[in-house]
Amino acid sequence: MSLVDNAFILICAALVMFMTPGLALFYGGLVRSKNVLATIMQSFVMLGLVSILWAVCGYSLAFGTDIGGVIGGMDFAFLNGVGMTTDGSPADNLPHLTFMIFQCMFAIITPALISGAFAERMKFAGFLVFSALWLLLVYAPMCHWVWGGGWLGQMGALDFAGGAVVHMSSGAAALCCALLIGKRKGHGSTAFIPHNLPMTILGAGILWFGWFGFNAGSALAADGLAANAFVTTHMAAAAAALSWLLAEWMHGGKATTLGAASGAVAGLVAITPAAGFVTPMWAIVIGFGAGIICYGGIMLKNKLGYDDALDVVGIHGVGGTFGALATGVFATIGAEGLIAGNANQLWIQFVSVVATWVFCFAMTFVIFKVVDKTIGLKASEPDEDKGMDIAEHSESAYQW
């Protein structure tokens, strides 16, 4: 066990935890004032719900003994055998508890990401049940497939910090939920204007800050690989913020603060699968491409007409997909992509993208339908009119 690595990963775990309140602020500022608390709650409550589920069985399903390349066994249920030594730890330089809690923070933010797709129109009770089932039936298997000894990892798919596990999975789920839950009342005829963009910018800044733990921590050691992941993360975010502004400026004639924030997040998403596999200069290329491509993804949403309220699909789904494929092109550290003469890696990345989208969309469809038929998911029109803050929580963020 390395005391230095242990300290580093515990700090990274705290950084990733901080991303969930950051996401809450990012999303909270984008909705109308009557829905801000309910939107923040959908992220913040995941710190409670997912943490307990992770300790009870989620961690074991993700990292327990491999069963057919699909799911982990129940070796670590109720954190059995997960202690202060390296015994059983997937990282032999870290206490098992350190590895577990670092992975827990990834599990927390992933279902929170999905909530942006159905913001302003989902019942809280249904949301809790949906999120619990999604964590166990979608996130845990995906995590096992890639990082826990499952079939995608065995195939050689590269996902340094969660391009498939976190971003594509949440993006596919977001698309499914947006299609199934339907549009907000007034969608297409009413302007849904963000009520507090300074809150969104603050949230984006916290996400950028926390992402260093997300990506650099995925090296699982305080070493040069962590340094590379830190730098590639920052450079991709910087490039994407600029390229999004450029695309926005050329398309609409103005560069906006929301565009800068969205672009930075798009770059962070796209570099996540690649952070430890590419050099900083290739990270700039990936980030620059992500800003333009994700901006285009949001424009496409407007043409297709589905109501992904906070652009989860356009940023996390599209950005994660682009990043996974770009990893297959630009990987030169610890793996070889297309530019290093290994075209097969790009094919493997493509297979992982298709498998992730199909599995996560299909499972989300089933979970959504079951929860909707039993508990109900979409708020009534009178509740939408009142706002989710009052209708679901009997609270108001602002006293007018």
GIVENRA-V418076 format. One line per field, one symbol per residue. ss: DSSP state (~ for helix, > for strand, _ for the rest). phi: phi as a letter, one per 40 degrees, with the letter a starting at -180 (. if undefined). psi: psi as a letter, one per 20 degrees, with the letter a starting at -180 (. if undefined). A space follows every 50 residues. Layout:
# GIVENRA-V418076
ss=???
phi=???
psi=???
This chain:
# GIVENRA-V418076
ss=__~~~~~~~~~~~~~~~~~~~~~~~~~~~~__~~~~~~~~~~~~_~~~~~ ~~~~~~~~~~~~~__>>___>>____~~~________________~~~~~ ~~~~~~~~~~~~~~~~~~___>_~~~~~~~~~~~~~~~~~~~~~~~~___ ~~~~~_______~~~~~~~~~~~~~~~~~~~_____>__>______~~~~ ~~~~~~~~~~~~~~~~~~~____~~~~~~~~~~~~~~~~~~~~~~~~~~~ ~~____~~~~~~~~~~~~~~~~_______~~~~~~~~~~~~~~~~~~~~~ ~~~~_______~~~~~~~~~~~~~~~~~~~_______~~~__~~~~~~~~ ~~~~~~~~~~~~~~~~~~~~~~~~___>__~~~~~~_~~~~~~_______
phi=.bccccccccccccccdcccdccdcdcdccccdcbcccccccccccdccc dcccccacccccbcdcbggbacccdbdffcgbbcbcdgccbccbddcccc cccdccccccccdcdccbdgabcccccccdccccdccbcdccdcdcbbgc ccccchccacbhdccbcccccccccccccccgccdgcgbbcccdcacdcc cccccccdcccccdcccccgacbcccccccccccccccccdccccccccc cbgbbbcccccccccdcccccdcbdcbbcdccccccccccdccccccccc dcccgcbcdbgccccccccccdcccccccbcbbgabbdccgbcccccccc ccccccccccccccdcccccccccbgbccccdcccchcdccbbfbbcbbc
psi=pohghggghhghghghghhghghgggghiirqhijgghgghhghhhhggh gghghgiggghhjrppokjgqqakhjqkkpjnbiaipipioiiqqhhggg hghhhghghghhghhhhkqjkpqgghgggghghgghigggggggggijja hgghhjppngjkggggghghgghgggghhhirqqpjpiiponppinhhgg ggghggggghhhhgghhiikqmahhggghgghgghggghhgghghggggh giiqpqhhgggggghghgghigiihjirrhhhhggggghgggghghhhhh ghhhjqmngklgghggggghgghghhhigjpioirpagijjnhhhhgghg ghggggggghgghhgggggghhhghpgpqrghhgghqhgghhilrphqo.
